[in-house]
Every structure is written in structure tokens, then in C-alpha cells.
Amino acid sequence: MEVAQDLLGPMGYDVLEVSLKGTGNSRVLTVRLERKDEVPISVEELERASRVLGSELDRLDLIESAYRLEVESPGPDRPLLTPRHFERFAGLKAKVRSPEGNFTGRIEGVSEDTVTFLVGKELRTLKIGEFKANLAEWPKTPR
């Protein structure tokens, strides 16, 4: 959702994912954020972002019918979207969904537009943007 990034980007956040799920009065708009400086995001920061975004969404009235806004950190199953995301989490396992099939593999290398995964004893290289990936394990210390 462009509105979320336009509003929260200048506050120092990157919007990783936006999803609207549910029907009727049980709709939930989930917005996943991370700090641009890659420091773990605090609960207070999430609350602040939620207030700012909620006020703007109410003002713009973009979503028909009632919904609940949830602003959250990416958590342990965080999406990996950019070369920098893969660089940050190199050496960890990722769950990958690609046209060539789904797999879990260790992030071995990253170039400008590709990521190489170790799957068993085999290396698989995929072009960023042609697959979806989420962390399959969480680092011992924040990255």
C-alpha cells in the first residue's frame, strides 16, 4: 500500500507487507514494518506508526466497511524481498516458493539481482522478484 510507505517512510520505516484479510466486520489490515536503520523496532514505535497510519487511513477512507488495523514487526517468518534482506540473513535458512518448486535452503550468496541457496548438497540460484521467501529460522542476535 503506497499510502503506508509514503506516510511511514519519512518516519524511518520500510513497509514490508500489507495485507487485508477477512470479510464483513472481521476484516484485518496487517502492515509489517521494519526500521530503515535495521535496528529492531520497539513496541512503542509500532504503536506510534499505528496511530499515524490509522488516522490517515480514516481521513482518506480508502477501505470500505469496518476493519481492524494491526501494525507489527516482521517477526520470525519475516519476508525477504530485497538483496539487502538476503545479505542481512545470509547463512540462515529461508522457505522459498518459486515457479521451479518450493524448498527450504540456506542463504549462501547474494548478487545484485540473484540469491543462491544451499538445498541439501545442491546450490540453487534464483532471480530476485521471481520467487517469494521468508526466514525459516531466526538469528541468535538481531541483524
Secondary structure by P-SEA (a helix, b strand, c coil): caaaaaacccccccccbbbbbbccccbbbbbbbbbcccccccaaaaaaaaaaaaaaaaaacccccbbbbbbbccccccccccaaaaaaaccbbbbbbcccbbbbbccccccccccccccccbbbbbccccccccccccccccc
